[in-house]
Amino acid sequence: MKEDIFKSHLKKKSQSKLALSISLFIVLLTSTGYIFNSKGVIFLFYISCFVFLYNLVIHFLLEKFDI
């Protein structure tokens, strides 16, 4: 039983790191203007920044409080 909880927690941590790295990559991609500079890309930038901050908070909570 304890092993399953431990594996589940490690799985959540690894998924959090993956989501954080993917959202950071998207933020960097849209912020550098690599894709065509348009209103759609600016909108994607704001959405990806929100997603990045959300993932950062989740990752911080998992690391700090071992949720």
Sequence and secondary structure as in RCSB ss.txt:
>XXXX:A:sequence
MKEDIFKSHLKKKSQSKLALSISLFIVLLTSTGYIFNSKGVIFLFYISCFVFLYNLVIHFLLEKFDI
>XXXX:A:secstr
 HHHHHHHHHHHHHHHHHHHHHHHHHHHHHHTT S  SHHHHHHHHHHHHHHHHHHHHHHHHHHH  
